[in-house]
Amino acid sequence: MQNSQENASLTINLSPGIAESKSGEFWTLGEVAVRRIGFGAKRLAGGGSDAGADGAGGADVQDRAIALLRRVLELGVNHIDTAAFYPSHGLAGETRFESLGWANDVIRRALAPYPEEFVLATKVGPTDHGLARPDELRDLVESDLRALGVDSLDLVYLRQMGLDSIAEHFGVLAELQAKGMIRHLGVSNVRVAQLHEAREIAPVVAVQNRYSVGFGRVNDEILQLCGELGIAFIPFFTLTAESREAGGVPDSAPVQEIADRHGATVAQVRLAWTLSRGEHVLAIPGTSSARHLEENLRAGELTLSAEELAVLDAVVD
Ligand SMILES: NC(=O)c1ccc[n+]([C@@H]2O[C@H](COP(=O)([O-])OP(=O)(O)OC[C@H]3O[C@@H](n4cnc5c(N)ncnc54)[C@H](OP(=O)(O)O)[C@@H]3O)[C@@H](O)[C@H]2O)c1
């Protein structure tokens, strides 16, 4: 993590974390060994009603978010996934999306100057008028640099929406990387052909696509390809699955039965299944709750049998 000059004088040390490190607990993302269970910032403001009450996330919501982010680091998490348009959530069971757009500011206030061995990943693409044009991407990256208070962004995903070719958009990010504004690049919401296309332009260190128990196996091929290429596969909606923007964790009976057998929670079972898909698969569960955060981090200690994993492969939420 490269802090901005004005933030560079202080440091925060990572604690050893919630559990001692075990083999397979880390993945080198860019140049940093990150814990395979990170943190997603999209839910920082909570599920919806309290977050949206004043349309921008009230001061108490922001204070809670700052405390939670500091707890994330205290527990040894060193990979946070964010975006300028977070927090965001679905409204009243609709798939409609509302962005409160303050996560990056809250992250900087809570955590800057950032620790050395830390990856703060952000994504550009979605805007209030749909996918940004290639010539708009530089402004979005500069805005993230300012909001996060850094001289260079650790990892920036092109979060594409509906493109056939991502070459023009990804090419702009590669140019910004060459200028030193970005250290590493990723792609999100992509197909195999688009990953190949990006890799022809610049190295890709991470793919962020939807993937979870109950989602079907549509992203199995790209997940496996990432493993073969040494690229991190970092799924979203790992917990909330089919509930998507609305949040929450589905309580499908087979998942609950496996959780009961292990004295675990359904969230932990879903995360353990995710991590079982390959050493290159990282999790970024999103939560507004310190209790859920700690619970999610303990999922790394849960080992599921081959039979249980096969049951989870077939779950339809
Ligand atoms: N690239 C993309 O297009 C894209 C899209 C969506 C998300 N993302 C990224 O992926 C991250 C993960 O996705 P997500 O946050 O949307 O969904 P998620 O992590 O699958 O699920 C979040 C939901 O699960 C709940 N939850 C979390 N831990 C729980 C636990 N232990 N027990 C019960 N409920 C629990 C949260 O509510 P509580 O607050 O009550 O815990 C929230 O409603 C995001 O934060 C974001 O960084 C990327």
The ligand as an SDF file (V2000), in Angstrom:
LIG
                    3D

 48 52  0  0  0  0  0  0  0  0999 V2000
  -17.8930   -6.7280   -8.5940 N   0  0  0  0  0  0  0  0  0  0  0  0
  -19.1680   -6.6360   -8.3470 C   0  0  0  0  0  0  0  0  0  0  0  0
  -19.9860   -6.4680   -9.2480 O   0  0  0  0  0  0  0  0  0  0  0  0
  -19.6760   -6.7580   -6.9450 C   0  0  0  0  0  0  0  0  0  0  0  0
  -21.0470   -6.8820   -6.6990 C   0  0  0  0  0  0  0  0  0  0  0  0
  -21.4800   -7.0110   -5.3910 C   0  0  0  0  0  0  0  0  0  0  0  0
  -20.5550   -7.0220   -4.3620 C   0  0  0  0  0  0  0  0  0  0  0  0
  -19.2230   -6.8930   -4.6220 N   0  0  0  0  0  0  0  0  0  0  0  0
  -18.2060   -6.9650   -3.5430 C   0  0  0  0  0  0  0  0  0  0  0  0
  -18.3570   -8.2130   -2.9030 O   0  0  0  0  0  0  0  0  0  0  0  0
  -18.5590   -8.0310   -1.4940 C   0  0  0  0  0  0  0  0  0  0  0  0
  -19.4730   -9.1220   -0.9830 C   0  0  0  0  0  0  0  0  0  0  0  0
  -20.7720   -8.9620   -1.5630 O   0  0  0  0  0  0  0  0  0  0  0  0
  -22.0220   -8.4480   -0.7410 P   0  0  0  0  0  0  0  0  0  0  0  0
  -21.5480   -7.6800    0.4500 O   0  0  0  0  0  0  0  0  0  0  0  0
  -22.9080   -7.7600   -1.6740 O   0  0  0  0  0  0  0  0  0  0  0  0
  -22.7310   -9.7820   -0.3130 O   0  0  0  0  0  0  0  0  0  0  0  0
  -22.3340  -10.9970    0.6540 P   0  0  0  0  0  0  0  0  0  0  0  0
  -21.0080  -10.7970    1.2750 O   0  0  0  0  0  0  0  0  0  0  0  0
  -22.5690  -12.2350   -0.1040 O   0  0  0  0  0  0  0  0  0  0  0  0
  -23.4980  -10.9120    1.7440 O   0  0  0  0  0  0  0  0  0  0  0  0
  -23.6980   -9.7610    2.5080 C   0  0  0  0  0  0  0  0  0  0  0  0
  -24.9740   -9.9420    3.2940 C   0  0  0  0  0  0  0  0  0  0  0  0
  -24.8300  -11.0190    4.1970 O   0  0  0  0  0  0  0  0  0  0  0  0
  -25.0790  -10.5610    5.5350 C   0  0  0  0  0  0  0  0  0  0  0  0
  -24.0960  -11.2590    6.3880 N   0  0  0  0  0  0  0  0  0  0  0  0
  -22.7470  -11.1570    6.3480 C   0  0  0  0  0  0  0  0  0  0  0  0
  -22.1970  -11.9840    7.2500 N   0  0  0  0  0  0  0  0  0  0  0  0
  -23.2230  -12.6240    7.8640 C   0  0  0  0  0  0  0  0  0  0  0  0
  -23.2830  -13.5930    8.8940 C   0  0  0  0  0  0  0  0  0  0  0  0
  -22.1920  -14.1080    9.4530 N   0  0  0  0  0  0  0  0  0  0  0  0
  -24.5140  -14.0160    9.3050 N   0  0  0  0  0  0  0  0  0  0  0  0
  -25.6400  -13.5310    8.7350 C   0  0  0  0  0  0  0  0  0  0  0  0
  -25.6470  -12.6040    7.7560 N   0  0  0  0  0  0  0  0  0  0  0  0
  -24.4340  -12.1560    7.3240 C   0  0  0  0  0  0  0  0  0  0  0  0
  -24.8890   -9.0780    5.5100 C   0  0  0  0  0  0  0  0  0  0  0  0
  -25.7280   -8.4700    6.4540 O   0  0  0  0  0  0  0  0  0  0  0  0
  -25.1710   -7.9150    7.8750 P   0  0  0  0  0  0  0  0  0  0  0  0
  -24.7320   -6.5170    7.6030 O   0  0  0  0  0  0  0  0  0  0  0  0
  -26.3750   -7.9790    8.7510 O   0  0  0  0  0  0  0  0  0  0  0  0
  -24.0840   -8.8120    8.3280 O   0  0  0  0  0  0  0  0  0  0  0  0
  -25.3470   -8.7220    4.1020 C   0  0  0  0  0  0  0  0  0  0  0  0
  -26.7490   -8.5700    4.0330 O   0  0  0  0  0  0  0  0  0  0  0  0
  -19.1480   -6.6240   -1.3960 C   0  0  0  0  0  0  0  0  0  0  0  0
  -19.0390   -6.0970   -0.1020 O   0  0  0  0  0  0  0  0  0  0  0  0
  -18.3510   -5.9020   -2.4510 C   0  0  0  0  0  0  0  0  0  0  0  0
  -17.0830   -5.5260   -1.9410 O   0  0  0  0  0  0  0  0  0  0  0  0
  -18.7830   -6.7840   -5.8920 C   0  0  0  0  0  0  0  0  0  0  0  0
  1  2  1  0
  2  3  2  0
  2  4  1  0
  4  5  1  0
  4 48  2  0
  5  6  2  0
  6  7  1  0
  7  8  2  0
  8  9  1  0
  8 48  1  0
  9 10  1  0
  9 46  1  0
 10 11  1  0
 11 12  1  0
 11 44  1  0
 12 13  1  0
 13 14  1  0
 14 15  2  0
 14 16  1  0
 14 17  1  0
 17 18  1  0
 18 19  2  0
 18 20  1  0
 18 21  1  0
 21 22  1  0
 22 23  1  0
 23 24  1  0
 23 42  1  0
 24 25  1  0
 25 26  1  0
 25 36  1  0
 26 27  1  0
 26 35  1  0
 27 28  2  0
 28 29  1  0
 29 30  1  0
 29 35  2  0
 30 31  1  0
 30 32  2  0
 32 33  1  0
 33 34  2  0
 34 35  1  0
 36 37  1  0
 36 42  1  0
 37 38  1  0
 38 39  2  0
 38 40  1  0
 38 41  1  0
 42 43  1  0
 44 45  1  0
 44 46  1  0
 46 47  1  0
M  CHG  2   8   1  16  -1
M  END
$$$$
